[in-house]
Amino acid sequence: MSARLFLAVELAEDDREALHGWAESVVGADRGMRVVAPAQVHLTLAFLGHRGLDEVEPLGALVEGFAGTPAPALRTAGALWLSPRKPHVLTVAVQDAGGRLAGLHDGVWTALEELGFERERRAYRPHLTVARVRHGWTAPGTRLAPAPERALTPTGLTLMRSWLGGGPARYEALTRAAFSAGS
């Protein structure tokens, strides 16, 4: 048996609600788009794929090792379609003021490598997924209203399990490690 796992930075509820509200306003009545529920909005640091259930405990311990890490200073940085040539995911780009998120990303991957994971080769592009194009549909061709400009409040690092099938993916927090508020 396996679990589809990833590590993510969770955000404060008001951040998730604001991004959800913006996504609903720009998607409107477009039936070809599915807005991500506020509780599901997160900043992925490392997608691990399907892993054996015996790996959950060591990954949880890895996450707990980041408890008390200073929260990165994050800001929204505009709407961003992934993949630009054939857009299928509407996201909000994230700016890493001060580089603390980049350091966290590197630290997480260094710890994952110690557990035998191979570091992703592509450059890290922090973003928050807020809507997806439904299978068989295309992204709207209309210009998007600007994404909300705001500072974000990251609350901690989380080991998440993704459940697929029967509708949109659902995420379950398996282990959480709160960030410290101090600078």
GROMACS elastic network, one bead per residue, 0.5 to 0.9 nm:
[ bonds ]
;  ai    aj funct       b0    kb
    1    51     6  0.84891   500
    1    52     6  0.62617   500
    1    53     6  0.65383   500
    2    50     6  0.58023   500
    2    51     6  0.51783   500
    2    53     6  0.53655   500
    2    54     6  0.86471   500
    3    49     6  0.78100   500
    3    50     6  0.52016   500
    3    51     6  0.53986   500
    3    52     6  0.63737   500
    3    53     6  0.62687   500
    3    56     6  0.83870   500
    3   161     6  0.64780   500
    3   162     6  0.74837   500
    3   163     6  0.81856   500
    4    47     6  0.86938   500
    4    48     6  0.71988   500
    4    51     6  0.62312   500
    4    52     6  0.88900   500
    4   160     6  0.83255   500
    4   161     6  0.55832   500
    4   162     6  0.53436   500
    4   163     6  0.71702   500
    4   164     6  0.87580   500
    5    46     6  0.88803   500
    5    47     6  0.65723   500
    5    48     6  0.53494   500
    5    49     6  0.55107   500
    5    50     6  0.63436   500
    5    51     6  0.68811   500
    5    56     6  0.85168   500
    5   159     6  0.70671   500
    5   160     6  0.56227   500
    5   162     6  0.61326   500
    6    44     6  0.70783   500
    6    45     6  0.75845   500
    6    46     6  0.55783   500
    6    48     6  0.51216   500
    6    49     6  0.69989   500
    6   158     6  0.83355   500
    6   159     6  0.59910   500
    6   160     6  0.53462   500
    6   161     6  0.66306   500
    6   162     6  0.78050   500
    7    43     6  0.86419   500
    7    44     6  0.60422   500
    7    45     6  0.55336   500
    7    46     6  0.51333   500
    7    47     6  0.64539   500
    7    48     6  0.77614   500
    7    63     6  0.81059   500
    7   108     6  0.85672   500
    7   157     6  0.69979   500
    7   158     6  0.56427   500
    7   160     6  0.60045   500
    7   161     6  0.88982   500
    8    42     6  0.63080   500
    8    43     6  0.53078   500
    8    45     6  0.51367   500
    8    46     6  0.69732   500
    8    47     6  0.85548   500
    8   156     6  0.83216   500
    8   157     6  0.57264   500
    8   158     6  0.53006   500
    8   159     6  0.65918   500
    8   160     6  0.70764   500
    9    42     6  0.60848   500
    9    43     6  0.50083   500
    9    44     6  0.63499   500
    9    45     6  0.69305   500
    9   154     6  0.64718   500
    9   155     6  0.72423   500
    9   156     6  0.56587   500
    9   158     6  0.62499   500
   10    41     6  0.78399   500
   10    42     6  0.52162   500
   10    43     6  0.64983   500
   10    44     6  0.87339   500
   10   153     6  0.86139   500
   10   154     6  0.57335   500
   10   155     6  0.56106   500
   10   156     6  0.55891   500
   10   157     6  0.63373   500
   10   158     6  0.68646   500
   11    14     6  0.82941   500
   11    15     6  0.63828   500
   11    16     6  0.66433   500
   11    41     6  0.78437   500
   11    42     6  0.64785   500
   11    43     6  0.79410   500
   11   152     6  0.70683   500
   11   153     6  0.56151   500
   11   155     6  0.53950   500
   11   156     6  0.75434   500
   12    15     6  0.54434   500
   12    16     6  0.65912   500
   12    17     6  0.88482   500
   12   152     6  0.76272   500
   12   153     6  0.54888   500
   12   154     6  0.62300   500
   12   155     6  0.61247   500
   13    16     6  0.51337   500
   13    17     6  0.61024   500
   13    18     6  0.86030   500
   13    38     6  0.77650   500
   13    39     6  0.76594   500
   13   153     6  0.89254   500
   14    17     6  0.50277   500
   14    18     6  0.60724   500
   14    19     6  0.86217   500
   14   153     6  0.88068   500
   15    18     6  0.52038   500
   15    19     6  0.62653   500
   15    20     6  0.85456   500
   15    38     6  0.87905   500
   15   150     6  0.84738   500
   15   151     6  0.85805   500
   15   152     6  0.62183   500
   15   153     6  0.70825   500
   16    19     6  0.52741   500
   16    20     6  0.60606   500
   16    21     6  0.85728   500
   16    37     6  0.86292   500
   16    38     6  0.50639   500
   16    39     6  0.69110   500
   16    40     6  0.82530   500
   16    41     6  0.59602   500
   16    42     6  0.80344   500
   17    20     6  0.50382   500
   17    21     6  0.60629   500
   17    22     6  0.86377   500
   17    37     6  0.87237   500
   17    38     6  0.54563   500
   17    39     6  0.82610   500
   17    41     6  0.89336   500
   18    21     6  0.51139   500
   18    22     6  0.62886   500
   18    23     6  0.86873   500
   18    38     6  0.85164   500
   18   148     6  0.77065   500
   19    22     6  0.51261   500
   19    23     6  0.61824   500
   19    24     6  0.86447   500
   19    38     6  0.76693   500
   19    41     6  0.82950   500
   19    92     6  0.81379   500
   19   128     6  0.87041   500
   19   130     6  0.68851   500
   19   147     6  0.79258   500
   19   148     6  0.72594   500
   20    23     6  0.50596   500
   20    24     6  0.61665   500
   20    25     6  0.86211   500
   20    35     6  0.72907   500
   20    36     6  0.69893   500
   20    37     6  0.68123   500
   20    38     6  0.55369   500
   20    41     6  0.80980   500
   20   130     6  0.63720   500
   20   131     6  0.85961   500
   21    24     6  0.51509   500
   21    25     6  0.62387   500
   21    26     6  0.88191   500
   21    38     6  0.86382   500
   22    25     6  0.50876   500
   22    26     6  0.63136   500
   22    27     6  0.85700   500
   22   130     6  0.86893   500
   22   145     6  0.85297   500
   22   146     6  0.88127   500
   22   147     6  0.67295   500
   22   148     6  0.70676   500
   23    26     6  0.53012   500
   23    27     6  0.59618   500
   23    28     6  0.82111   500
   23    35     6  0.64055   500
   23    36     6  0.82267   500
   23    90     6  0.83459   500
   23    91     6  0.89287   500
   23   130     6  0.59912   500
   23   131     6  0.66065   500
   23   147     6  0.83665   500
   24    27     6  0.52432   500
   24    28     6  0.56915   500
   24    29     6  0.86510   500
   24    34     6  0.90000   500
   24    35     6  0.64220   500
   24   130     6  0.88549   500
   24   131     6  0.85240   500
   25    28     6  0.52612   500
   25    29     6  0.89677   500
   25   145     6  0.84958   500
   26   144     6  0.62265   500
   26   145     6  0.63664   500
   27    30     6  0.56923   500
   27    31     6  0.85324   500
   27    32     6  0.89165   500
   27    33     6  0.65798   500
   27    34     6  0.81075   500
   27    35     6  0.75466   500
   27   131     6  0.80842   500
   27   140     6  0.83819   500
   27   144     6  0.87330   500
   28    31     6  0.85313   500
   28    33     6  0.88624   500
   29    32     6  0.87835   500
   29    33     6  0.85665   500
   30    33     6  0.58255   500
   30    34     6  0.85159   500
   30   140     6  0.78981   500
   31    34     6  0.74523   500
   31   134     6  0.81466   500
   31   137     6  0.88165   500
   32   132     6  0.85151   500
   32   133     6  0.57711   500
   32   134     6  0.52458   500
   32   135     6  0.80834   500
   32   136     6  0.82444   500
   32   137     6  0.53776   500
   32   138     6  0.68840   500
   32   139     6  0.73616   500
   32   140     6  0.81500   500
   33   131     6  0.65690   500
   33   132     6  0.56198   500
   33   134     6  0.55112   500
   33   137     6  0.80052   500
   33   138     6  0.85262   500
   33   139     6  0.74654   500
   33   140     6  0.84335   500
   34   130     6  0.86859   500
   34   131     6  0.53996   500
   34   132     6  0.52313   500
   34   133     6  0.62857   500
   34   134     6  0.64287   500
   34   168     6  0.85626   500
   35    38     6  0.89156   500
   35    90     6  0.89796   500
   35   130     6  0.59441   500
   35   132     6  0.64759   500
   35   133     6  0.88807   500
   36    39     6  0.83202   500
   36    40     6  0.64241   500
   36    41     6  0.68105   500
   36   129     6  0.73021   500
   36   130     6  0.50916   500
   36   131     6  0.51615   500
   36   132     6  0.74431   500
   36   168     6  0.82776   500
   37    40     6  0.53901   500
   37    41     6  0.69076   500
   37   130     6  0.79475   500
   37   131     6  0.88149   500
   38    41     6  0.55205   500
   38   130     6  0.83606   500
   39    42     6  0.82341   500
   39   171     6  0.87131   500
   40   129     6  0.89440   500
   40   130     6  0.88235   500
   40   169     6  0.87665   500
   40   170     6  0.72565   500
   40   171     6  0.65365   500
   41   128     6  0.64648   500
   41   129     6  0.64822   500
   41   130     6  0.66821   500
   42   127     6  0.85850   500
   42   128     6  0.60046   500
   42   129     6  0.74790   500
   43    94     6  0.87583   500
   43   126     6  0.68358   500
   43   127     6  0.62176   500
   43   128     6  0.54628   500
   43   129     6  0.80387   500
   44    47     6  0.69881   500
   44   126     6  0.75463   500
   44   127     6  0.78436   500
   44   128     6  0.79253   500
   45   104     6  0.85167   500
   45   105     6  0.59542   500
   45   108     6  0.78136   500
   45   109     6  0.86199   500
   45   124     6  0.81880   500
   45   126     6  0.79066   500
   45   157     6  0.89611   500
   46   105     6  0.78964   500
   46   108     6  0.79037   500
   46   109     6  0.74876   500
   46   119     6  0.88258   500
   46   120     6  0.81138   500
   47   120     6  0.88806   500
   48    51     6  0.72246   500
   48   117     6  0.82458   500
   51    54     6  0.81670   500
   51    55     6  0.65829   500
   51    56     6  0.79990   500
   52    55     6  0.55457   500
   52    56     6  0.74721   500
   53    56     6  0.54777   500
   53    57     6  0.80899   500
   54    57     6  0.66150   500
   54    58     6  0.79918   500
   55    58     6  0.56461   500
   55    59     6  0.61914   500
   55    60     6  0.85876   500
   56    59     6  0.51513   500
   56    60     6  0.59923   500
   56    61     6  0.86573   500
   56   159     6  0.85361   500
   56   174     6  0.82707   500
   57    61     6  0.62752   500
   57    62     6  0.86573   500
   58    61     6  0.50127   500
   58    62     6  0.62068   500
   58    63     6  0.87416   500
   58   115     6  0.81590   500
   59    63     6  0.63125   500
   59    64     6  0.86600   500
   59   112     6  0.81520   500
   59   115     6  0.84311   500
   59   159     6  0.72569   500
   59   175     6  0.85781   500
   60    63     6  0.51079   500
   60    64     6  0.62213   500
   60    65     6  0.86948   500
   60   158     6  0.84206   500
   60   159     6  0.64514   500
   60   174     6  0.73324   500
   60   175     6  0.54173   500
   60   176     6  0.79890   500
   61    65     6  0.62718   500
   61   175     6  0.82910   500
   62    65     6  0.51955   500
   62    66     6  0.72177   500
   62   108     6  0.82114   500
   62   111     6  0.69957   500
   62   112     6  0.78814   500
   63    66     6  0.55348   500
   63    67     6  0.73325   500
   63   108     6  0.83086   500
   63   157     6  0.65283   500
   63   158     6  0.65590   500
   63   159     6  0.66534   500
   63   175     6  0.68921   500
   63   176     6  0.68409   500
   63   177     6  0.61602   500
   64    67     6  0.53522   500
   64   157     6  0.83739   500
   64   158     6  0.87367   500
   64   175     6  0.73885   500
   64   176     6  0.68719   500
   64   177     6  0.52117   500
   64   178     6  0.86085   500
   65    68     6  0.85722   500
   65    69     6  0.88676   500
   65   177     6  0.77612   500
   66    69     6  0.55671   500
   66   104     6  0.88671   500
   66   108     6  0.85042   500
   66   156     6  0.85852   500
   66   157     6  0.72341   500
   66   177     6  0.62499   500
   66   178     6  0.79745   500
   66   179     6  0.77206   500
   67    70     6  0.88635   500
   67   156     6  0.76771   500
   67   157     6  0.78196   500
   67   176     6  0.82022   500
   67   178     6  0.53094   500
   67   179     6  0.58904   500
   67   180     6  0.77086   500
   68    71     6  0.83882   500
   68   156     6  0.86240   500
   68   177     6  0.74137   500
   68   178     6  0.61088   500
   68   181     6  0.83766   500
   69    72     6  0.87936   500
   69   104     6  0.86163   500
   69   156     6  0.83811   500
   69   177     6  0.86907   500
   69   178     6  0.77131   500
   69   180     6  0.56468   500
   69   181     6  0.86892   500
   70   100     6  0.82413   500
   70   179     6  0.54960   500
   70   181     6  0.61857   500
   70   182     6  0.60307   500
   70   183     6  0.61119   500
   71    74     6  0.88323   500
   71   100     6  0.77353   500
   71   101     6  0.82851   500
   71   153     6  0.80198   500
   71   154     6  0.61702   500
   71   155     6  0.71048   500
   71   156     6  0.73652   500
   71   178     6  0.87035   500
   71   179     6  0.51657   500
   71   180     6  0.59368   500
   71   181     6  0.60874   500
   71   182     6  0.75074   500
   71   183     6  0.75300   500
   72    96     6  0.72534   500
   72    97     6  0.77007   500
   72    98     6  0.78542   500
   72    99     6  0.76836   500
   72   101     6  0.53322   500
   72   102     6  0.88982   500
   72   104     6  0.81712   500
   72   153     6  0.84403   500
   72   154     6  0.69321   500
   72   179     6  0.86776   500
   72   183     6  0.86694   500
   73    95     6  0.84141   500
   73    96     6  0.62645   500
   73    97     6  0.53971   500
   73    98     6  0.68419   500
   73    99     6  0.81676   500
   73   100     6  0.70266   500
   73   101     6  0.76628   500
   73   151     6  0.76747   500
   73   152     6  0.73861   500
   73   153     6  0.77209   500
   73   154     6  0.79748   500
   74    94     6  0.65158   500
   74    95     6  0.56442   500
   74    96     6  0.50867   500
   74    97     6  0.58940   500
   74    98     6  0.87674   500
   74   100     6  0.89037   500
   74   101     6  0.79049   500
   74   150     6  0.87029   500
   74   151     6  0.59051   500
   74   152     6  0.52938   500
   74   153     6  0.72117   500
   74   154     6  0.76042   500
   75    93     6  0.85425   500
   75    94     6  0.56902   500
   75    95     6  0.50989   500
   75    96     6  0.68855   500
   75    97     6  0.73408   500
   75   149     6  0.72867   500
   75   150     6  0.56412   500
   75   152     6  0.53849   500
   75   153     6  0.87532   500
   76    79     6  0.86296   500
   76    92     6  0.65181   500
   76    93     6  0.58853   500
   76    95     6  0.59920   500
   76   127     6  0.85715   500
   76   128     6  0.89840   500
   76   147     6  0.77850   500
   76   148     6  0.71294   500
   76   149     6  0.55997   500
   76   150     6  0.56798   500
   76   151     6  0.65636   500
   76   152     6  0.71295   500
   77    80     6  0.87665   500
   77    92     6  0.67221   500
   77    94     6  0.52550   500
   77    95     6  0.56906   500
   77   127     6  0.89379   500
   77   147     6  0.78454   500
   77   148     6  0.85466   500
   77   149     6  0.69208   500
   77   150     6  0.85058   500
   78    91     6  0.85584   500
   78    92     6  0.56237   500
   78    93     6  0.55943   500
   78    94     6  0.78704   500
   78   146     6  0.65720   500
   78   147     6  0.51971   500
   78   148     6  0.74531   500
   78   149     6  0.73794   500
   79    90     6  0.72561   500
   79    91     6  0.58801   500
   79    93     6  0.61296   500
   79   144     6  0.77746   500
   79   145     6  0.85788   500
   79   146     6  0.67546   500
   79   147     6  0.54687   500
   79   148     6  0.88425   500
   80    83     6  0.88779   500
   80    84     6  0.81476   500
   80    89     6  0.84352   500
   80    90     6  0.61743   500
   80    91     6  0.51000   500
   80    92     6  0.55665   500
   80    93     6  0.59824   500
   80   127     6  0.81096   500
   81    84     6  0.54949   500
   81    85     6  0.89300   500
   81    86     6  0.87146   500
   81    87     6  0.55339   500
   81    88     6  0.71234   500
   81    89     6  0.58041   500
   81    91     6  0.60169   500
   81    92     6  0.83412   500
   82    85     6  0.81462   500
   82    86     6  0.76255   500
   82    87     6  0.52585   500
   82    88     6  0.61034   500
   82    89     6  0.51063   500
   82    90     6  0.64838   500
   82    91     6  0.72383   500
   83    86     6  0.54786   500
   83    88     6  0.64945   500
   83    89     6  0.71617   500
   84    87     6  0.50869   500
   84    88     6  0.83912   500
   86   138     6  0.82731   500
   86   139     6  0.81426   500
   87    90     6  0.76401   500
   87   133     6  0.79376   500
   87   138     6  0.75920   500
   87   139     6  0.59963   500
   88   131     6  0.86951   500
   88   132     6  0.58822   500
   88   134     6  0.79793   500
   88   135     6  0.88973   500
   88   137     6  0.88618   500
   88   138     6  0.72414   500
   88   139     6  0.62680   500
   89   129     6  0.68105   500
   89   130     6  0.78479   500
   89   131     6  0.60565   500
   89   133     6  0.61576   500
   89   139     6  0.83936   500
   90   128     6  0.85285   500
   90   129     6  0.60274   500
   90   130     6  0.58877   500
   90   131     6  0.50436   500
   90   132     6  0.59733   500
   90   133     6  0.79252   500
   90   139     6  0.87706   500
   91   127     6  0.60469   500
   91   128     6  0.51963   500
   91   130     6  0.53774   500
   91   131     6  0.69324   500
   91   132     6  0.87277   500
   92   126     6  0.88160   500
   92   127     6  0.54902   500
   92   128     6  0.51672   500
   92   129     6  0.65949   500
   92   130     6  0.71945   500
   92   147     6  0.68890   500
   92   148     6  0.88460   500
   93   125     6  0.79076   500
   93   126     6  0.62376   500
   93   128     6  0.64859   500
   93   129     6  0.88827   500
   94   125     6  0.81568   500
   94   126     6  0.53897   500
   94   127     6  0.51639   500
   94   128     6  0.72621   500
   94   152     6  0.89285   500
   95   126     6  0.75321   500
   95   127     6  0.86515   500
   96    99     6  0.53963   500
   96   100     6  0.68332   500
   96   101     6  0.58759   500
   96   102     6  0.72853   500
   96   126     6  0.82762   500
   97   100     6  0.73858   500
   97   101     6  0.82717   500
   98   101     6  0.81476   500
   98   102     6  0.89631   500
   99   102     6  0.52675   500
   99   103     6  0.63906   500
   99   104     6  0.87822   500
  100   104     6  0.61609   500
  100   105     6  0.85738   500
  101   105     6  0.60250   500
  101   106     6  0.85098   500
  101   126     6  0.87737   500
  102   105     6  0.50136   500
  102   106     6  0.61615   500
  102   107     6  0.85331   500
  102   124     6  0.82835   500
  103   106     6  0.50996   500
  103   107     6  0.60364   500
  103   108     6  0.85326   500
  104   108     6  0.60005   500
  104   109     6  0.85285   500
  105   108     6  0.52257   500
  105   109     6  0.62804   500
  105   110     6  0.86302   500
  105   124     6  0.82503   500
  106   109     6  0.51805   500
  106   110     6  0.60784   500
  106   111     6  0.86374   500
  107   110     6  0.50472   500
  107   111     6  0.62263   500
  107   112     6  0.85531   500
  108   111     6  0.51917   500
  108   112     6  0.61365   500
  108   113     6  0.86394   500
  109   113     6  0.59971   500
  109   114     6  0.85643   500
  109   117     6  0.81440   500
  109   118     6  0.84123   500
  109   119     6  0.61532   500
  109   120     6  0.84385   500
  110   113     6  0.51257   500
  110   114     6  0.64838   500
  110   115     6  0.89849   500
  110   119     6  0.80445   500
  111   114     6  0.51406   500
  111   115     6  0.67433   500
  111   117     6  0.88538   500
  112   115     6  0.50733   500
  112   116     6  0.65492   500
  112   117     6  0.53764   500
  112   118     6  0.77444   500
  112   119     6  0.77911   500
  113   118     6  0.59641   500
  113   119     6  0.66621   500
  114   117     6  0.72578   500
  118   121     6  0.87523   500
  120   123     6  0.79413   500
  120   124     6  0.85413   500
  121   124     6  0.88130   500
  122   125     6  0.88187   500
  129   132     6  0.77910   500
  132   135     6  0.89891   500
  132   139     6  0.86188   500
  133   136     6  0.82934   500
  133   137     6  0.63438   500
  133   138     6  0.64197   500
  133   139     6  0.59648   500
  133   140     6  0.88214   500
  134   137     6  0.55655   500
  134   138     6  0.77401   500
  134   139     6  0.87893   500
  135   138     6  0.82993   500
  138   141     6  0.85853   500
  139   142     6  0.88822   500
  140   143     6  0.82773   500
  141   144     6  0.88941   500
  144   147     6  0.81337   500
  146   149     6  0.82856   500
  154   157     6  0.85399   500
  154   179     6  0.76381   500
  155   177     6  0.85508   500
  155   178     6  0.58629   500
  155   179     6  0.57264   500
  155   180     6  0.82853   500
  155   181     6  0.86124   500
  156   176     6  0.67351   500
  156   177     6  0.54114   500
  156   180     6  0.83682   500
  157   175     6  0.83897   500
  157   176     6  0.58717   500
  157   177     6  0.52532   500
  157   178     6  0.64988   500
  157   179     6  0.73084   500
  158   173     6  0.64082   500
  158   174     6  0.72433   500
  158   175     6  0.55942   500
  158   177     6  0.63155   500
  158   178     6  0.85427   500
  159   172     6  0.85188   500
  159   173     6  0.60211   500
  159   174     6  0.55003   500
  159   175     6  0.51708   500
  159   176     6  0.65639   500
  159   177     6  0.89454   500
  160   171     6  0.62491   500
  160   172     6  0.54869   500
  160   174     6  0.56236   500
  160   175     6  0.73773   500
  160   176     6  0.88564   500
  161   170     6  0.82016   500
  161   171     6  0.55505   500
  161   172     6  0.50681   500
  161   173     6  0.64407   500
  161   174     6  0.67931   500
  162   169     6  0.63552   500
  162   170     6  0.56934   500
  162   172     6  0.65005   500
  163   168     6  0.87162   500
  163   169     6  0.55378   500
  163   170     6  0.50663   500
  163   171     6  0.62156   500
  163   172     6  0.78332   500
  164   167     6  0.74669   500
  164   168     6  0.69894   500
  164   170     6  0.67070   500
  165   168     6  0.71065   500
  165   169     6  0.69239   500
  165   170     6  0.89093   500
  166   169     6  0.82964   500
  167   170     6  0.85546   500
  173   176     6  0.70208   500
  179   182     6  0.88040   500
  180   183     6  0.81399   500
